[in-house]
Amino acid sequence: MNDKSKKPQKPKRKPLDLNRREMPKQSSDIRSHNFFEVALGYSEDVAVEEATRCLQCPNPKCVANCPVEINIPGFIKCIAERRFEDGVKILKEKNCLPAICGRVCPQEEQCELTCVLRKKNGQVAIGRLERFLADWEAKQGELKIPKIKKKTGKKVAVVGGGPAGLTVAGDLIKLGHDVTVFEALHKMGGVLIYGIPEFRLPKSIVSREVDYLKRIGVELVTNFVVGKTRKVDSLLEEYDAIFIGSGAGLPWFMHIPGENLNGVYSANEYLTRMNLMKGFLFPEFDTPIKRHKRVAVIGGGNVAMDCARTAFRLGAEARITYIDGGEMNFPLDWKKLKMLKKKA
């Protein structure tokens, strides 16, 4: 038979790599006694291995499910090809806080949820790769300043220096507007500073990202309570627009007997004392906290886990108490709660 009559063979497909690379961590027996970051990050080689697992989908659903529509396949391809600086540029086109988002953004409910490999239980670790690029850039020295568009002459006031306010400020400054962020506390960061514990998000990371915004031109004003220090109507006389990102800083109480007793904290107060005011380092930092041996944490979300893990690191026996499988109604049935605690 003539060789020309043979049909050309299709190249063999590379087998799917479903082995999601794990991130090195402090061992449990060590991390339970300190407040250093638990996750240690990918090495360059491991990051490249993880990045090569991406299928580079022509219609990437991960991008559609990202709140800021980062070009996820784009920056992952750069990692796979060891073009880390190019990956950083792609990442920062849409996200000015990559080191923070790479650590605490709920990727498992957003971009990673729609990864095609998830159908085989092998989704790409998008958040870990985002963190890798941000940390790689930081190790190279001073963060590079992006191109800023020509000044528009417009001024924008941002009320609240939390993740929403800082993100808006970073986007607006790159568009050429003048931006001022007003924060009520003495540090920028909002929940990133007062809420999320050091072992999940080191405050040096937050400070680094905030300093980056300052370097690209964002004006940062702390100890400024909009509504008291200055009214919104007054700000509108000076600024063309105002973005209000005041966050959810007030706690929800359950209106149950004894919740005002000494030793009963809202999660907001407990975590603020521990994180922003460094209560876990008392007496080195002058923020006393009740020394606790047995702690009940009411709730089962991320905040509850942060409280429980913090208490555990301070030597307490921590118990999580929550209602599973339905919305919590207020005021809560205290008898029912005590019954659930006994079952737990």
C-alpha positions as CSV (number, residue, x, y, z in Angstrom):
1,M,0.0,0.0,0.0
2,N,1.2,3.5,-0.8
3,D,2.3,5.5,2.2
4,K,0.3,8.5,0.9
5,S,-2.9,6.6,1.3
6,K,-2.4,6.3,5.1
7,K,-4.4,8.7,7.2
8,P,-2.3,11.1,9.3
9,Q,-2.4,10.0,13.0
10,K,-3.6,12.5,15.5
11,P,-1.0,13.4,18.1
12,K,-1.5,11.6,21.4
13,R,-3.1,13.8,24.1
14,K,-1.1,14.4,27.1
15,P,-2.8,12.6,30.1
16,L,-4.6,14.8,32.5
17,D,-2.5,15.6,35.6
18,L,-5.1,15.5,38.5
19,N,-2.5,15.7,41.2
20,R,-3.1,19.1,42.7
21,R,0.2,20.3,44.3
22,E,-0.1,20.7,48.1
23,M,1.3,23.8,49.7
24,P,3.9,23.3,52.5
25,K,2.6,24.2,55.9
26,Q,3.8,24.4,59.5
27,S,3.2,21.0,61.1
28,S,0.1,21.0,63.4
29,D,2.1,20.4,66.6
30,I,4.2,23.5,65.9
31,R,1.7,25.9,64.5
32,S,-0.8,25.4,67.3
33,H,1.7,27.2,69.6
34,N,2.5,30.3,67.5
35,F,0.9,33.0,65.4
36,F,3.2,32.7,62.3
37,E,1.6,32.1,58.9
38,V,0.5,28.4,58.6
39,A,0.8,28.1,54.8
40,L,4.4,28.6,53.6
41,G,3.8,29.1,49.8
42,Y,4.9,27.3,46.7
43,S,8.6,27.1,45.6
44,E,9.3,28.1,42.0
45,D,9.5,24.5,40.8
46,V,6.3,23.4,42.5
47,A,4.5,26.5,41.2
48,V,5.6,25.6,37.6
49,E,4.4,22.0,38.1
50,E,1.0,23.2,39.3
51,A,0.7,25.8,36.5
52,T,1.4,23.2,33.8
53,R,-1.8,21.4,34.9
54,C,-3.9,24.2,33.5
55,L,-5.7,23.1,30.3
56,Q,-5.7,26.7,28.9
57,C,-9.4,26.5,28.0
58,P,-10.4,28.6,25.0
59,N,-13.5,29.7,26.9
60,P,-12.3,29.8,30.5
61,K,-15.1,29.6,33.0
62,C,-12.7,30.4,35.8
63,V,-12.4,34.0,34.5
64,A,-16.2,34.4,34.2
65,N,-16.5,33.3,37.9
66,C,-13.8,35.7,39.1
67,P,-15.3,38.9,40.7
68,V,-12.7,41.1,39.0
69,E,-12.3,38.9,35.8
70,I,-8.5,38.3,36.1
71,N,-7.0,36.7,33.0
72,I,-6.4,33.5,35.0
73,P,-5.1,31.2,32.1
74,G,-2.9,34.1,31.1
75,F,-1.0,34.5,34.3
76,I,-0.9,30.7,34.9
77,K,0.7,30.2,31.4
78,C,3.4,32.7,32.4
79,I,4.2,30.7,35.5
80,A,4.3,27.5,33.5
81,E,6.8,29.2,31.2
82,R,8.7,30.7,34.1
83,R,7.9,34.2,32.9
84,F,7.0,35.3,36.4
85,E,7.3,39.1,35.8
86,D,4.9,38.9,32.8
87,G,2.5,36.9,35.0
88,V,2.6,39.7,37.7
89,K,1.7,42.3,35.1
90,I,-1.3,40.3,33.9
91,L,-2.4,39.7,37.5
92,K,-2.2,43.4,38.4
93,E,-4.1,44.5,35.4
94,K,-7.2,43.6,37.4
95,N,-6.1,43.1,41.0
96,C,-4.0,45.5,43.0
97,L,-4.0,43.3,46.1
98,P,-2.8,39.9,44.8
99,A,-0.8,38.8,47.9
100,I,-3.9,39.3,50.0
101,C,-6.4,37.7,47.6
102,G,-4.0,34.8,47.0
103,R,-4.3,34.0,50.7
104,V,-7.9,34.8,51.8
105,C,-10.0,35.1,48.7
106,P,-12.5,32.2,48.6
107,Q,-11.3,30.8,45.3
108,E,-12.9,27.4,46.1
109,E,-16.3,29.1,45.7
110,Q,-15.4,31.3,42.7
111,C,-12.7,30.6,40.1
112,E,-11.7,27.2,41.2
113,L,-15.3,26.1,41.5
114,T,-15.7,26.3,37.7
115,C,-12.3,24.8,36.7
116,V,-12.8,22.2,34.1
117,L,-10.5,19.8,35.9
118,R,-12.9,19.9,38.9
119,K,-15.1,17.3,37.0
120,K,-12.2,14.9,37.7
121,N,-11.6,16.3,41.2
122,G,-8.4,17.9,40.2
123,Q,-9.0,21.6,39.9
124,V,-6.0,23.9,39.5
125,A,-4.8,25.7,42.7
126,I,-5.5,29.2,41.2
127,G,-5.3,31.0,44.6
128,R,-2.0,29.4,45.5
129,L,-0.5,30.4,42.1
130,E,-1.8,34.0,42.6
131,R,-0.1,34.1,46.0
132,F,3.1,32.7,44.5
133,L,3.4,35.5,41.9
134,A,2.7,38.2,44.4
135,D,5.3,36.8,46.8
136,W,7.8,36.3,44.0
137,E,7.5,39.9,43.0
138,A,8.1,41.0,46.6
139,K,11.3,39.0,46.8
140,Q,12.7,40.8,43.8
141,G,12.7,44.1,45.7
142,E,10.5,47.2,45.5
143,L,7.2,46.6,43.7
144,K,7.1,48.1,40.2
145,I,4.8,51.0,39.5
146,P,2.2,50.4,36.8
147,K,1.3,52.8,34.1
148,I,-1.0,55.5,35.3
149,K,-3.3,57.2,32.8
150,K,-3.2,61.0,32.2
151,K,-4.8,62.9,35.1
152,T,-8.5,63.5,34.6
153,G,-8.8,66.3,37.1
154,K,-11.5,64.4,39.0
155,K,-11.3,63.7,42.7
156,V,-12.8,60.7,44.5
157,A,-13.2,60.2,48.2
158,V,-13.3,56.6,49.4
159,V,-14.9,56.0,52.8
160,G,-13.4,52.9,54.5
161,G,-9.8,51.5,54.1
162,G,-10.9,47.9,54.0
163,P,-10.5,45.5,51.0
164,A,-13.4,47.1,49.1
165,G,-12.1,50.7,49.6
166,L,-8.5,49.8,48.8
167,T,-9.5,47.9,45.6
168,V,-11.6,50.8,44.4
169,A,-8.8,53.2,45.2
170,G,-6.3,51.1,43.2
171,D,-8.6,50.9,40.2
172,L,-9.5,54.6,40.2
173,I,-5.9,55.9,40.6
174,K,-4.8,53.9,37.5
175,L,-7.6,55.6,35.5
176,G,-6.1,59.0,36.3
177,H,-8.3,60.2,39.1
178,D,-7.1,61.6,42.4
179,V,-8.1,59.3,45.2
180,T,-8.2,59.8,49.0
181,V,-9.1,57.0,51.3
182,F,-10.6,57.9,54.7
183,E,-10.3,55.2,57.5
184,A,-11.7,55.5,61.0
185,L,-9.1,53.2,62.6
186,H,-5.4,54.0,63.0
187,K,-4.3,51.5,60.3
188,M,-5.5,50.8,56.8
189,G,-6.9,47.4,56.0
190,G,-10.2,47.0,57.7
191,V,-11.1,43.4,58.3
192,L,-7.7,42.4,56.8
193,I,-6.1,44.1,59.9
194,Y,-8.6,43.8,62.7
195,G,-10.4,40.5,61.7
196,I,-8.2,37.9,59.9
197,P,-5.6,36.5,62.3
198,E,-1.9,36.8,61.7
199,F,-1.5,33.0,61.0
200,R,-3.8,33.3,58.0
201,L,-2.8,36.7,56.8
202,P,0.4,38.3,58.1
203,K,-0.1,42.0,58.7
204,S,3.3,42.7,57.0
205,I,1.6,41.5,53.8
206,V,-1.3,44.0,54.3
207,S,1.1,46.8,55.0
208,R,3.1,46.0,51.8
209,E,0.0,46.1,49.7
210,V,-1.2,49.3,51.3
211,D,2.2,50.9,50.8
212,Y,2.0,49.9,47.1
213,L,-1.2,51.9,46.8
214,K,0.4,54.9,48.5
215,R,3.3,54.7,46.0
216,I,1.1,54.8,43.0
217,G,-0.5,57.9,44.3
218,V,-3.4,57.0,46.6
219,E,-3.7,59.4,49.6
220,L,-4.4,57.6,52.8
221,V,-6.0,59.3,55.8
222,T,-6.4,57.4,59.1
223,N,-8.2,58.3,62.4
224,F,-10.9,60.0,60.3
225,V,-14.5,59.1,61.0
226,V,-16.7,60.2,58.1
227,G,-19.9,61.5,59.6
228,K,-18.2,62.8,62.7
229,T,-14.8,64.2,61.7
230,R,-16.4,65.5,58.5
231,K,-19.9,65.0,57.0
232,V,-20.5,63.4,53.6
233,D,-22.2,66.6,52.4
234,S,-19.0,68.5,53.2
235,L,-16.8,66.0,51.3
236,L,-19.1,66.4,48.3
237,E,-18.2,70.0,48.2
238,E,-14.5,69.0,47.5
239,Y,-14.8,65.7,45.7
240,D,-16.6,64.7,42.5
241,A,-17.6,61.3,43.8
242,I,-17.7,59.3,47.0
243,F,-17.4,55.5,47.3
244,I,-18.7,54.2,50.7
245,G,-17.1,50.9,51.7
246,S,-17.7,51.1,55.5
247,G,-17.7,47.3,55.8
248,A,-19.6,45.2,58.3
249,G,-17.8,46.1,61.4
250,L,-20.7,45.9,63.8
251,P,-21.4,42.6,65.5
252,W,-24.7,40.7,65.5
253,F,-25.9,39.8,68.9
254,M,-28.3,37.0,69.7
255,H,-30.2,38.7,72.5
256,I,-29.7,35.9,74.9
257,P,-29.3,36.0,78.7
258,G,-25.7,36.7,79.8
259,E,-24.2,37.9,76.6
260,N,-23.2,41.1,78.3
261,L,-21.2,39.4,81.1
262,N,-17.5,39.7,81.5
263,G,-15.6,37.2,79.4
264,V,-18.3,37.2,76.6
265,Y,-17.0,38.8,73.4
266,S,-18.4,39.4,70.0
267,A,-16.1,38.0,67.4
268,N,-15.4,41.6,66.2
269,E,-14.1,42.7,69.6
270,Y,-12.2,39.5,70.3
271,L,-10.4,39.5,66.9
272,T,-9.8,43.2,67.0
273,R,-8.1,42.9,70.4
274,M,-6.0,40.0,69.2
275,N,-5.1,41.3,65.7
276,L,-5.1,45.1,65.5
277,M,-4.2,45.6,69.1
278,K,-1.9,42.6,69.4
279,G,-3.6,41.1,72.4
280,F,-1.9,37.8,71.8
281,L,1.4,39.5,72.6
282,F,0.3,40.9,76.0
283,P,2.1,42.3,78.0
284,E,4.6,43.2,75.2
285,F,1.6,45.1,73.7
286,D,-0.7,46.8,76.2
287,T,-3.9,45.1,75.2
288,P,-5.2,42.8,78.0
289,I,-7.4,39.9,77.1
290,K,-9.1,37.6,79.6
291,R,-7.0,34.5,80.0
292,H,-9.2,31.7,79.0
293,K,-9.0,27.9,79.6
294,R,-12.2,26.7,78.0
295,V,-13.9,28.6,75.2
296,A,-17.2,28.2,73.5
297,V,-17.5,29.7,70.0
298,I,-21.0,30.2,68.7
299,G,-21.0,29.9,65.0
300,G,-19.5,27.8,62.3
301,G,-18.1,30.1,59.6
302,N,-14.7,31.5,58.8
303,V,-14.9,34.0,61.6
304,A,-15.8,31.4,64.2
305,M,-12.9,29.2,63.1
306,D,-10.6,32.2,63.3
307,C,-11.7,32.8,66.9
308,A,-11.4,29.1,67.8
309,R,-7.9,28.8,66.3
310,T,-6.8,32.0,68.1
311,A,-8.1,30.8,71.4
312,F,-6.5,27.4,70.9
313,R,-3.1,29.0,70.2
314,L,-3.4,30.8,73.6
315,G,-3.8,27.5,75.3
316,A,-7.6,27.2,75.6
317,E,-9.8,24.3,75.0
318,A,-12.1,25.5,72.2
319,R,-15.5,24.1,71.2
320,I,-17.5,25.1,68.2
321,T,-21.2,25.4,68.7
322,Y,-23.4,26.1,65.7
323,I,-26.7,25.2,64.0
324,D,-26.2,23.2,60.8
325,G,-28.6,23.0,57.8
326,G,-30.6,26.1,58.2
327,E,-30.7,29.8,58.8
328,M,-30.2,31.1,62.4
329,N,-33.2,32.9,63.7
330,F,-32.9,35.8,66.1
331,P,-33.6,35.9,69.0
332,L,-32.1,32.4,69.3
333,D,-33.8,29.6,71.2
334,W,-31.3,29.4,74.1
335,K,-32.6,26.0,75.3
336,K,-32.2,24.6,71.8
337,L,-28.7,25.9,71.6
338,K,-27.7,24.3,74.9
339,M,-29.2,21.0,73.7
340,L,-27.1,21.1,70.6
341,K,-24.0,21.9,72.6
342,K,-24.6,18.7,74.7
343,K,-24.9,16.7,71.4
344,A,-21.7,18.2,70.1
